[in-house]
Each structure stands twice: as structure tokens, then as C-alpha cells.
Amino acid sequence: MTGRPVKRSLTLKGHRTSVSLEDAFWTAFREIATEKGVPINALAAEIDAERDMETGLASAIRVYVLNHYRG
């Protein structure tokens, strides 16, 4: 596992977008989506819809993951 961000593509509202997250965040993000029973793109779309537009999607995903595990 590396601390360097890894770029992956997600589909939001029918459009592909690239998001760079560290491996640990990608793993946790996938685990949360599985736990909720939704595809990772659906969870990303939910986070995207709820984020402040001044906050980047990658940052919003990281905060979502942290908040999820902090309970």
C-alpha cells in the first residue's frame, strides 16, 4: 500500500471523471459502498451532490470516509 494518490475514473451523471485518492481511501470507499449495497459510482454521486462546490470531489470523499469510520 502506498501513500501516493492513485487516479481512477468514476461516472457521475453519465460523465466520466478522474479522482485521485490514496490506496487506503480507495479501499475504504469501496468497502463503504459494498456495506451500503450500492455501486461505487452511486456513492460518489451521492457525495458529489451533497458537497460544497468549493470542495473538490477527492477531498469530499476523504472526509466522507473519515466521518463514516469515526461514527
C-alpha positions as CSV (number, residue, x, y, z in Angstrom):
1,M,0.0,0.0,0.0
2,T,1.4,3.4,-1.0
3,G,0.7,6.9,0.3
4,R,0.8,8.3,-3.2
5,P,-2.6,9.1,-4.8
6,V,-3.9,6.8,-7.4
7,K,-6.1,8.2,-10.2
8,R,-9.2,6.2,-11.1
9,S,-12.3,7.1,-13.2
10,L,-15.8,7.4,-11.9
11,T,-19.0,8.0,-13.7
12,L,-21.2,10.8,-12.4
13,K,-24.4,11.9,-14.1
14,G,-23.3,10.0,-17.2
15,H,-19.9,11.6,-17.4
16,R,-16.5,10.1,-16.6
17,T,-14.4,12.0,-14.1
18,S,-11.0,11.2,-12.6
19,V,-10.4,11.2,-8.9
20,S,-7.1,10.8,-7.2
21,L,-7.1,9.1,-3.8
22,E,-4.6,7.1,-1.8
23,D,-4.9,3.3,-1.8
24,A,-6.3,3.3,1.8
25,F,-9.1,5.7,0.8
26,W,-10.0,3.7,-2.3
27,T,-10.2,0.5,-0.3
28,A,-12.3,2.2,2.4
29,F,-14.5,3.9,-0.2
30,R,-15.2,0.5,-1.9
31,E,-15.9,-1.2,1.5
32,I,-18.4,1.5,2.4
33,A,-20.2,1.2,-1.0
34,T,-20.3,-2.6,-0.5
35,E,-21.6,-2.2,3.1
36,K,-24.4,0.1,1.8
37,G,-25.2,-2.2,-1.1
38,V,-24.6,0.4,-3.8
39,P,-22.1,0.7,-6.7
40,I,-19.1,3.0,-6.0
41,N,-20.3,5.4,-8.7
42,A,-23.7,5.8,-6.9
43,L,-21.9,6.5,-3.6
44,A,-19.6,9.0,-5.4
45,A,-22.7,10.7,-7.0
46,E,-24.3,11.0,-3.5
47,I,-21.2,12.6,-2.1
48,D,-20.9,14.9,-5.2
49,A,-24.5,16.1,-4.8
50,E,-24.0,16.9,-1.1
51,R,-20.6,18.6,-1.2
52,D,-19.9,22.3,-1.1
53,M,-18.9,23.2,-4.7
54,E,-15.8,24.9,-3.3
55,T,-14.7,21.4,-2.1
56,G,-13.1,19.1,-4.6
57,L,-14.6,15.6,-5.0
58,A,-11.5,13.8,-3.8
59,S,-11.5,15.9,-0.6
60,A,-15.2,15.3,-0.1
61,I,-14.7,11.5,-0.5
62,R,-11.8,11.5,2.0
63,V,-14.0,13.5,4.6
64,Y,-16.9,11.1,3.9
65,V,-14.7,8.1,4.6
66,L,-13.3,9.6,7.8
67,N,-16.7,10.5,9.1
68,H,-18.0,7.1,8.3
69,Y,-15.4,5.3,10.4
70,R,-15.5,7.9,13.2
71,G,-19.1,7.1,13.6
